[in-house]
């Protein structure tokens, strides 16, 4: 998914407005990059990772969040595309899927009588329905492979990047609160897996950046 930015916004060059726009664009770019890392790896992503372009770009834009020297390093890089794809399948493509609904009570609706209503581990829970509502409100299309998991982390991160640039501050802040409070449990699942720790390191980096965003950034 690549969200099309609001064509009606006019960005004037110069002055404080220009600084704010550039800051928002840079921070949004961080989340677009991270979103790509949670999708099934293709050759383009692999080449960008092996030459460190993506990770260096994250560091460059992270200076806007005042954490230039303390970013968690991604050191456990796969040695080839095939290995990265295998790691994906064995971790976030299987045992530790990055889908919000899985980590939360399926619904808080007290009138729901389904036997799994208060259980975790199911798709299309309250969080997914909320994301579907947001997608409809903003007239945003997502790829068909995400239709039954609209609260996949790749989608959430692209939406966050879009909202930082285009939505009201209060909306973006609430989106952060509502849809990223499950990452500790997700990271714990990744940590419990044997073998390569690439996706755990990416997730720890994401958590660090989100913490700094909440603490230092003014929408």
C-alpha positions as protocol buffer text, in pm:
chain_id: "A"
residue {
  index: 1
  type: UNK
  ca { x: 0 y: 0 z: 0 }
}
residue {
  index: 2
  type: UNK
  ca { x: 123 y: 345 z: -85 }
}
residue {
  index: 3
  type: UNK
  ca { x: -108 y: 617 z: 41 }
}
residue {
  index: 4
  type: UNK
  ca { x: -161 y: 909 z: -193 }
}
residue {
  index: 5
  type: UNK
  ca { x: -100 y: 1236 z: -16 }
}
residue {
  index: 6
  type: UNK
  ca { x: -356 y: 1512 z: -4 }
}
residue {
  index: 7
  type: UNK
  ca { x: -320 y: 1701 z: -332 }
}
residue {
  index: 8
  type: UNK
  ca { x: -518 y: 1998 z: -198 }
}
residue {
  index: 9
  type: UNK
  ca { x: -254 y: 2096 z: 55 }
}
residue {
  index: 10
  type: UNK
  ca { x: -33 y: 2382 z: -63 }
}
residue {
  index: 11
  type: UNK
  ca { x: 321 y: 2376 z: 74 }
}
residue {
  index: 12
  type: UNK
  ca { x: 481 y: 2719 z: 62 }
}
residue {
  index: 13
  type: UNK
  ca { x: 858 y: 2745 z: 78 }
}
residue {
  index: 14
  type: UNK
  ca { x: 1034 y: 2952 z: 340 }
}
residue {
  index: 15
  type: UNK
  ca { x: 992 y: 3036 z: 706 }
}
residue {
  index: 16
  type: UNK
  ca { x: 847 y: 2836 z: 992 }
}
residue {
  index: 17
  type: UNK
  ca { x: 584 y: 2668 z: 773 }
}
residue {
  index: 18
  type: UNK
  ca { x: 854 y: 2517 z: 553 }
}
residue {
  index: 19
  type: UNK
  ca { x: 1040 y: 2384 z: 860 }
}
residue {
  index: 20
  type: UNK
  ca { x: 727 y: 2220 z: 998 }
}
residue {
  index: 21
  type: UNK
  ca { x: 642 y: 2061 z: 663 }
}
residue {
  index: 22
  type: UNK
  ca { x: 994 y: 1926 z: 617 }
}
residue {
  index: 23
  type: UNK
  ca { x: 991 y: 1786 z: 970 }
}
residue {
  index: 24
  type: UNK
  ca { x: 660 y: 1610 z: 914 }
}
residue {
  index: 25
  type: UNK
  ca { x: 773 y: 1469 z: 580 }
}
residue {
  index: 26
  type: UNK
  ca { x: 1096 y: 1337 z: 732 }
}
residue {
  index: 27
  type: UNK
  ca { x: 922 y: 1171 z: 1024 }
}
residue {
  index: 28
  type: UNK
  ca { x: 655 y: 1026 z: 797 }
}
residue {
  index: 29
  type: UNK
  ca { x: 929 y: 878 z: 582 }
}
residue {
  index: 30
  type: UNK
  ca { x: 1059 y: 682 z: 884 }
}
residue {
  index: 31
  type: UNK
  ca { x: 728 y: 503 z: 919 }
}
residue {
  index: 32
  type: UNK
  ca { x: 693 y: 436 z: 547 }
}
residue {
  index: 33
  type: UNK
  ca { x: 1035 y: 268 z: 555 }
}
residue {
  index: 34
  type: UNK
  ca { x: 952 y: 63 z: 863 }
}
residue {
  index: 35
  type: UNK
  ca { x: 620 y: -40 z: 707 }
}
residue {
  index: 36
  type: UNK
  ca { x: 806 y: -189 z: 410 }
}
residue {
  index: 37
  type: UNK
  ca { x: 1021 y: -395 z: 647 }
}
residue {
  index: 38
  type: UNK
  ca { x: 710 y: -575 z: 779 }
}
residue {
  index: 39
  type: UNK
  ca { x: 599 y: -682 z: 431 }
}
residue {
  index: 40
  type: UNK
  ca { x: 712 y: -998 z: 253 }
}
residue {
  index: 41
  type: UNK
  ca { x: 1068 y: -918 z: 140 }
}
residue {
  index: 42
  type: UNK
  ca { x: 1126 y: -857 z: -228 }
}
residue {
  index: 43
  type: UNK
  ca { x: 1444 y: -783 z: -422 }
}
residue {
  index: 44
  type: UNK
  ca { x: 1409 y: -405 z: -393 }
}
residue {
  index: 45
  type: UNK
  ca { x: 1382 y: -414 z: -14 }
}
residue {
  index: 46
  type: UNK
  ca { x: 1666 y: -662 z: 9 }
}
residue {
  index: 47
  type: UNK
  ca { x: 1900 y: -444 z: -198 }
}
residue {
  index: 48
  type: UNK
  ca { x: 1811 y: -135 z: 5 }
}
residue {
  index: 49
  type: UNK
  ca { x: 1883 y: -321 z: 329 }
}
residue {
  index: 50
  type: UNK
  ca { x: 2214 y: -474 z: 220 }
}
residue {
  index: 51
  type: UNK
  ca { x: 2353 y: -136 z: 116 }
}
residue {
  index: 52
  type: UNK
  ca { x: 2219 y: 16 z: 441 }
}
residue {
  index: 53
  type: UNK
  ca { x: 2024 y: 281 z: 250 }
}
residue {
  index: 54
  type: UNK
  ca { x: 1701 y: 230 z: 443 }
}
residue {
  index: 55
  type: UNK
  ca { x: 1860 y: 210 z: 786 }
}
residue {
  index: 56
  type: UNK
  ca { x: 2079 y: 513 z: 718 }
}
residue {
  index: 57
  type: UNK
  ca { x: 1776 y: 707 z: 603 }
}
residue {
  index: 58
  type: UNK
  ca { x: 1593 y: 619 z: 923 }
}
residue {
  index: 59
  type: UNK
  ca { x: 1889 y: 751 z: 1124 }
}
residue {
  index: 60
  type: UNK
  ca { x: 1899 y: 1070 z: 920 }
}
residue {
  index: 61
  type: UNK
  ca { x: 1532 y: 1147 z: 974 }
}
residue {
  index: 62
  type: UNK
  ca { x: 1545 y: 1033 z: 1338 }
}
residue {
  index: 63
  type: UNK
  ca { x: 1753 y: 1339 z: 1421 }
}
residue {
  index: 64
  type: UNK
  ca { x: 1424 y: 1529 z: 1399 }
}
residue {
  index: 65
  type: UNK
  ca { x: 1312 y: 1329 z: 1703 }
}
residue {
  index: 66
  type: UNK
  ca { x: 1628 y: 1417 z: 1898 }
}
residue {
  index: 67
  type: UNK
  ca { x: 1769 y: 1063 z: 1912 }
}
residue {
  index: 68
  type: UNK
  ca { x: 2062 y: 1081 z: 1665 }
}
residue {
  index: 69
  type: UNK
  ca { x: 2319 y: 887 z: 1868 }
}
residue {
  index: 70
  type: UNK
  ca { x: 2114 y: 629 z: 2054 }
}
residue {
  index: 71
  type: UNK
  ca { x: 1915 y: 439 z: 1795 }
}
residue {
  index: 72
  type: UNK
  ca { x: 1901 y: 63 z: 1837 }
}
residue {
  index: 73
  type: UNK
  ca { x: 2127 y: -95 z: 1576 }
}
residue {
  index: 74
  type: UNK
  ca { x: 2009 y: -359 z: 1329 }
}
residue {
  index: 75
  type: UNK
  ca { x: 2302 y: -599 z: 1338 }
}
residue {
  index: 76
  type: UNK
  ca { x: 2148 y: -941 z: 1265 }
}
residue {
  index: 77
  type: UNK
  ca { x: 2106 y: -885 z: 891 }
}
residue {
  index: 78
  type: UNK
  ca { x: 2018 y: -1186 z: 672 }
}
residue {
  index: 79
  type: UNK
  ca { x: 2295 y: -1278 z: 431 }
}
residue {
  index: 80
  type: UNK
  ca { x: 2074 y: -1320 z: 124 }
}
residue {
  index: 81
  type: UNK
  ca { x: 1719 y: -1253 z: 4 }
}
residue {
  index: 82
  type: UNK
  ca { x: 1617 y: -1618 z: 29 }
}
residue {
  index: 83
  type: UNK
  ca { x: 1725 y: -1630 z: 393 }
}
residue {
  index: 84
  type: UNK
  ca { x: 1534 y: -1310 z: 468 }
}
residue {
  index: 85
  type: UNK
  ca { x: 1221 y: -1456 z: 311 }
}
residue {
  index: 86
  type: UNK
  ca { x: 1263 y: -1773 z: 518 }
}
residue {
  index: 87
  type: UNK
  ca { x: 1306 y: -1571 z: 837 }
}
residue {
  index: 88
  type: UNK
  ca { x: 992 y: -1376 z: 750 }
}
residue {
  index: 89
  type: UNK
  ca { x: 788 y: -1694 z: 701 }
}
residue {
  index: 90
  type: UNK
  ca { x: 917 y: -1847 z: 1023 }
}
residue {
  index: 91
  type: UNK
  ca { x: 852 y: -1538 z: 1234 }
}
residue {
  index: 92
  type: UNK
  ca { x: 619 y: -1253 z: 1137 }
}
residue {
  index: 93
  type: UNK
  ca { x: 469 y: -1462 z: 859 }
}
residue {
  index: 94
  type: UNK
  ca { x: 373 y: -1736 z: 1101 }
}
residue {
  index: 95
  type: UNK
  ca { x: 437 y: -1767 z: 1474 }
}
residue {
  index: 96
  type: UNK
  ca { x: 457 y: -1396 z: 1556 }
}
residue {
  index: 97
  type: UNK
  ca { x: 225 y: -1226 z: 1310 }
}
residue {
  index: 98
  type: UNK
  ca { x: 222 y: -845 z: 1344 }
}
residue {
  index: 99
  type: UNK
  ca { x: -156 y: -805 z: 1348 }
}
residue {
  index: 100
  type: UNK
  ca { x: -309 y: -594 z: 1625 }
}
residue {
  index: 101
  type: UNK
  ca { x: -629 y: -797 z: 1672 }
}
residue {
  index: 102
  type: UNK
  ca { x: -428 y: -1109 z: 1760 }
}
residue {
  index: 103
  type: UNK
  ca { x: -286 y: -944 z: 2071 }
}
residue {
  index: 104
  type: UNK
  ca { x: -605 y: -790 z: 2207 }
}
residue {
  index: 105
  type: UNK
  ca { x: -937 y: -907 z: 2341 }
}
residue {
  index: 106
  type: UNK
  ca { x: -1144 y: -971 z: 2030 }
}
residue {
  index: 107
  type: UNK
  ca { x: -1416 y: -726 z: 2133 }
}
residue {
  index: 108
  type: UNK
  ca { x: -1512 y: -513 z: 2430 }
}
residue {
  index: 109
  type: UNK
  ca { x: -1874 y: -519 z: 2323 }
}
residue {
  index: 110
  type: UNK
  ca { x: -2062 y: -658 z: 2625 }
}
residue {
  index: 111
  type: UNK
  ca { x: -2357 y: -756 z: 2408 }
}
residue {
  index: 112
  type: UNK
  ca { x: -2148 y: -994 z: 2195 }
}
residue {
  index: 113
  type: UNK
  ca { x: -2231 y: -1355 z: 2283 }
}
residue {
  index: 114
  type: UNK
  ca { x: -1969 y: -1529 z: 2068 }
}
residue {
  index: 115
  type: UNK
  ca { x: -1767 y: -1779 z: 2273 }
}
residue {
  index: 116
  type: UNK
  ca { x: -1433 y: -1616 z: 2180 }
}
residue {
  index: 117
  type: UNK
  ca { x: -1551 y: -1257 z: 2232 }
}
residue {
  index: 118
  type: UNK
  ca { x: -1321 y: -1197 z: 2531 }
}
residue {
  index: 119
  type: UNK
  ca { x: -1034 y: -1408 z: 2399 }
}
residue {
  index: 120
  type: UNK
  ca { x: -713 y: -1312 z: 2218 }
}
residue {
  index: 121
  type: UNK
  ca { x: -570 y: -1467 z: 1904 }
}
residue {
  index: 122
  type: UNK
  ca { x: -843 y: -1390 z: 1650 }
}
residue {
  index: 123
  type: UNK
  ca { x: -850 y: -1174 z: 1340 }
}
residue {
  index: 124
  type: UNK
  ca { x: -1093 y: -891 z: 1267 }
}
residue {
  index: 125
  type: UNK
  ca { x: -1141 y: -776 z: 1623 }
}
residue {
  index: 126
  type: UNK
  ca { x: -1239 y: -428 z: 1737 }
}
residue {
  index: 127
  type: UNK
  ca { x: -908 y: -277 z: 1624 }
}
residue {
  index: 128
  type: UNK
  ca { x: -946 y: -414 z: 1272 }
}
residue {
  index: 129
  type: UNK
  ca { x: -1299 y: -279 z: 1246 }
}
residue {
  index: 130
  type: UNK
  ca { x: -1176 y: 60 z: 1359 }
}
residue {
  index: 131
  type: UNK
  ca { x: -907 y: 60 z: 1090 }
}
residue {
  index: 132
  type: UNK
  ca { x: -1166 y: -39 z: 829 }
}
residue {
  index: 133
  type: UNK
  ca { x: -1377 y: 256 z: 939 }
}
residue {
  index: 134
  type: UNK
  ca { x: -1076 y: 491 z: 911 }
}
residue {
  index: 135
  type: UNK
  ca { x: -989 y: 358 z: 564 }
}
residue {
  index: 136
  type: UNK
  ca { x: -1344 y: 422 z: 448 }
}
residue {
  index: 137
  type: UNK
  ca { x: -1352 y: 771 z: 601 }
}
residue {
  index: 138
  type: UNK
  ca { x: -1026 y: 868 z: 431 }
}
residue {
  index: 139
  type: UNK
  ca { x: -1116 y: 683 z: 110 }
}
residue {
  index: 140
  type: UNK
  ca { x: -796 y: 476 z: 124 }
}
residue {
  index: 141
  type: UNK
  ca { x: -757 y: 145 z: -60 }
}
residue {
  index: 142
  type: UNK
  ca { x: -529 y: -131 z: 69 }
}
residue {
  index: 143
  type: UNK
  ca { x: -404 y: -440 z: -118 }
}
residue {
  index: 144
  type: UNK
  ca { x: -639 y: -738 z: -124 }
}
residue {
  index: 145
  type: UNK
  ca { x: -399 y: -951 z: 82 }
}
residue {
  index: 146
  type: UNK
  ca { x: -465 y: -718 z: 376 }
}
residue {
  index: 147
  type: UNK
  ca { x: -844 y: -703 z: 346 }
}
residue {
  index: 148
  type: UNK
  ca { x: -897 y: -953 z: 630 }
}
residue {
  index: 149
  type: UNK
  ca { x: -615 y: -805 z: 839 }
}
residue {
  index: 150
  type: UNK
  ca { x: -639 y: -428 z: 797 }
}
residue {
  index: 151
  type: UNK
  ca { x: -469 y: -382 z: 1136 }
}
residue {
  index: 152
  type: UNK
  ca { x: -147 y: -545 z: 1012 }
}
residue {
  index: 153
  type: UNK
  ca { x: 153 y: -346 z: 1133 }
}
residue {
  index: 154
  type: UNK
  ca { x: 258 y: -255 z: 779 }
}
residue {
  index: 155
  type: UNK
  ca { x: -81 y: -88 z: 725 }
}
residue {
  index: 156
  type: UNK
  ca { x: -77 y: 83 z: 1066 }
}
residue {
  index: 157
  type: UNK
  ca { x: 267 y: 232 z: 1000 }
}
residue {
  index: 158
  type: UNK
  ca { x: 175 y: 365 z: 657 }
}
residue {
  index: 159
  type: UNK
  ca { x: -138 y: 518 z: 802 }
}
residue {
  index: 160
  type: UNK
  ca { x: 64 y: 679 z: 1080 }
}
residue {
  index: 161
  type: UNK
  ca { x: 302 y: 828 z: 825 }
}
residue {
  index: 162
  type: UNK
  ca { x: 10 y: 963 z: 627 }
}
residue {
  index: 163
  type: UNK
  ca { x: -166 y: 1108 z: 932 }
}
residue {
  index: 164
  type: UNK
  ca { x: 148 y: 1286 z: 1054 }
}
residue {
  index: 165
  type: UNK
  ca { x: 151 y: 1481 z: 728 }
}
residue {
  index: 166
  type: UNK
  ca { x: -219 y: 1518 z: 661 }
}
residue {
  index: 167
  type: UNK
  ca { x: -442 y: 1473 z: 967 }
}
residue {
  index: 168
  type: UNK
  ca { x: -523 y: 1691 z: 1265 }
}
residue {
  index: 169
  type: UNK
  ca { x: -280 y: 1665 z: 1556 }
}
residue {
  index: 170
  type: UNK
  ca { x: -540 y: 1533 z: 1800 }
}
residue {
  index: 171
  type: UNK
  ca { x: -640 y: 1257 z: 1558 }
}
residue {
  index: 172
  type: UNK
  ca { x: -280 y: 1146 z: 1501 }
}
residue {
  index: 173
  type: UNK
  ca { x: -203 y: 1144 z: 1873 }
}
residue {
  index: 174
  type: UNK
  ca { x: -510 y: 932 z: 1945 }
}
residue {
  index: 175
  type: UNK
  ca { x: -422 y: 693 z: 1663 }
}
residue {
  index: 176
  type: UNK
  ca { x: -84 y: 639 z: 1829 }
}
residue {
  index: 177
  type: UNK
  ca { x: -249 y: 564 z: 2161 }
}
residue {
  index: 178
  type: UNK
  ca { x: -514 y: 333 z: 2017 }
}
residue {
  index: 179
  type: UNK
  ca { x: -314 y: 117 z: 1778 }
}
residue {
  index: 180
  type: UNK
  ca { x: 44 y: 65 z: 1900 }
}
residue {
  index: 181
  type: UNK
  ca { x: -4 y: -51 z: 2259 }
}
residue {
  index: 182
  type: UNK
  ca { x: 40 y: -421 z: 2171 }
}
residue {
  index: 183
  type: UNK
  ca { x: 399 y: -408 z: 2049 }
}
residue {
  index: 184
  type: UNK
  ca { x: 551 y: -529 z: 2377 }
}
residue {
  index: 185
  type: UNK
  ca { x: 366 y: -859 z: 2351 }
}
residue {
  index: 186
  type: UNK
  ca { x: 454 y: -887 z: 1982 }
}
residue {
  index: 187
  type: UNK
  ca { x: 822 y: -823 z: 2058 }
}
residue {
  index: 188
  type: UNK
  ca { x: 811 y: -1086 z: 2334 }
}
residue {
  index: 189
  type: UNK
  ca { x: 692 y: -1344 z: 2081 }
}
residue {
  index: 190
  type: UNK
  ca { x: 975 y: -1252 z: 1848 }
}
residue {
  index: 191
  type: UNK
  ca { x: 1226 y: -1271 z: 2132 }
}
residue {
  index: 192
  type: UNK
  ca { x: 1111 y: -1624 z: 2216 }
}
residue {
  index: 193
  type: UNK
  ca { x: 1187 y: -1746 z: 1865 }
}
residue {
  index: 194
  type: UNK
  ca { x: 1523 y: -1916 z: 1796 }
}
residue {
  index: 195
  type: UNK
  ca { x: 1759 y: -1806 z: 1523 }
}
residue {
  index: 196
  type: UNK
  ca { x: 1796 y: -1476 z: 1345 }
}
residue {
  index: 197
  type: UNK
  ca { x: 1679 y: -1168 z: 1540 }
}
residue {
  index: 198
  type: UNK
  ca { x: 1636 y: -925 z: 1250 }
}
residue {
  index: 199
  type: UNK
  ca { x: 1264 y: -865 z: 1302 }
}
residue {
  index: 200
  type: UNK
  ca { x: 1304 y: -837 z: 1679 }
}
residue {
  index: 201
  type: UNK
  ca { x: 1570 y: -569 z: 1628 }
}
residue {
  index: 202
  type: UNK
  ca { x: 1350 y: -385 z: 1379 }
}
residue {
  index: 203
  type: UNK
  ca { x: 1062 y: -396 z: 1627 }
}
residue {
  index: 204
  type: UNK
  ca { x: 1277 y: -268 z: 1914 }
}
residue {
  index: 205
  type: UNK
  ca { x: 1388 y: 15 z: 1686 }
}
residue {
  index: 206
  type: UNK
  ca { x: 1026 y: 90 z: 1602 }
}
residue {
  index: 207
  type: UNK
  ca { x: 933 y: 98 z: 1971 }
}
residue {
  index: 208
  type: UNK
  ca { x: 1217 y: 338 z: 2044 }
}
residue {
  index: 209
  type: UNK
  ca { x: 1111 y: 571 z: 1764 }
}
residue {
  index: 210
  type: UNK
  ca { x: 746 y: 561 z: 1869 }
}
residue {
  index: 211
  type: UNK
  ca { x: 846 y: 645 z: 2227 }
}
residue {
  index: 212
  type: UNK
  ca { x: 1048 y: 941 z: 2106 }
}
residue {
  index: 213
  type: UNK
  ca { x: 764 y: 1051 z: 1881 }
}
residue {
  index: 214
  type: UNK
  ca { x: 525 y: 1058 z: 2175 }
}
residue {
  index: 215
  type: UNK
  ca { x: 776 y: 1230 z: 2403 }
}
residue {
  index: 216
  type: UNK
  ca { x: 945 y: 1486 z: 2178 }
}
residue {
  index: 217
  type: UNK
  ca { x: 738 y: 1555 z: 1872 }
}
residue {
  index: 218
  type: UNK
  ca { x: 475 y: 1826 z: 1864 }
}
residue {
  index: 219
  type: UNK
  ca { x: 215 y: 1763 z: 1598 }
}
